[in-house]
Amino acid sequence: MSAAPDISRAPAASAPSAALLVRRLPVPKSRRRMARNSFTATAVAILVVLHVIAFNSTGFEPALLVDGAQGMGRFLAESFPPDLDWEKVLKPSLEATLVTLWIGLLGTTLSIPTALLFAAFASETTTPHPLVYQAARAILSFFRAVPDVVFALIFVTAVGLGPFAGVLALICHNTGVMGKLWAEAMEESDQGPVQALSSAGASKLQQTFHASIPLVIPQFVGLLLYRFDVNVRSSLVLGLVGAGGVGLLINQAIKSFQFDQMLTHIIVVLILIVVVDQASALIRRRLAA
Amino acid sequence: MTAVEVTGLSKAYDGTKVLEGVSFTVRPGELLAFLGANGSGKSTTLKCVIGLTKPDSGSIRLHGTEVCQLQGAAQVKARSQAAMVFQKIHLVPRRTALDNVCSGGLMRVQGLASTSPAFFPKNLKEEAMACLDRVGLAGSALERAGKLSGGQQQRVAIARALCQRASVLLADEPVSALDPHAAEQVMALLAELAHTENLAVAAVLHQPDLAIRHADRAIGLLKGRIVFDGGTPALTDQVLDTLYAPDRIAA
């Protein structure tokens, strides 16, 4: 009978007899893995079929892109160099970009109260009643499902063209998204402190304010900054439907074939987005520390 | 009068009996240790008393009041005579030690004034300070709970239980997550609170030696039944073998 392999006695690799002490045992066959492999193969096959259908349905044709590259080249050539005329282009662009930023800012902060309320109702741990939970979930889904551009079109009919409609649109859509993200953050957090307060006789409302919410403040702020980032970019698109901001200028520049002006606007927007991104990254780092 | 009187407590999870006819009492001024192997029903017993688990049958009296039959606010009020200290401590790490202790007294604060530590009444904060002082941590009142050491955090949790004005302290493995020195400190504190503040303290412990050093009395559970109830000096090696290795004894 052979002794069990003893690693403490295994000689250094340089010793010529080392190979003699190396023992091997056959690896048991895993039925589970075979079943999993066939599952993976099926999944891959289905995905391939779906992609073929998708290619056909979207008219995906690389040759078209090659043939049309000239047109694209002409378009880009016309936009270079960007028109940096201060009075006519750059100044209006900066002003409108600031409006875009303000739309994004108000759209984010003004949705905090509504998002918080719905998050508390739509989180299993803080909801006052299962029916309230279901209703809040449904309302949040609705606000999430309707794109902010559609909200903007609706509000434009009510309050007219301009940034105000954009702010209202963002508040609605962002309530839906942030409410859901916050509700999930609360559900995923450690329920221990909530249980501790519950056993101490604290009411549901008190448990929410003194355990559920303070436990997830870092996640809340992180998600809020992320949504601010997204909202600034969305408010750009809102300009296209007349809800104010630099999107409107981009739209006008394209429609009047002044592509060099369009490029200026896009560069200004790019700078804004980089600045917003950096600022939120900085705040998040500070928060984590 | 006894602080906790449990009679005929039974509980089954999915047909598996966890507790079978468990009866015991805890008197004010004593530290009672629950001992037993994993799955013997120690924690379930405490959770039934505090109300985190609903027993299938049996009666639980806190200072003579039967709590299982009560409903709603009356039950919350009766149950709040007992406070729980958890193995995982369960403080809110971003709040200060003081705010965490204050949250133990939330039952006495009503309405919107109780939604933020900024609105806590002065007398609640002063009471919480006294509770922190009682566990020796008045100096760390304004530090974030998450920044404190494990032993300090557990003492803050005990202060939170004191701020609840509980006369019964139930501790579910209060020192399992702590190093030996901190464990010793916390157990000494629990014993001191029992003896000087006349609290009824029941603690689930995993180390019999801690029970022997600090507790006045011990209850040994084996597969959901009480097999030992007596003073800690009576915890002989033979008793402990019965509790932790019953199969070896039988063999």
Interface residues (C-beta under 8 A of the other chain):
Chain A: D190 G192 P193 Q195 A196 L197 S199 A200 G201 A202 S203 L205 Q206 F209 H210 A211 P214 L215 I217 P218
Chain B: I50 G51 L52 V76 K77 R79 S80 A83 M84 F86 K88 I89 H90 L91 V92 P93 R94 R95 D99 S103 G104 L106 M107 V109 S114 T115 S116 P117 A157 R160 A161 Q164
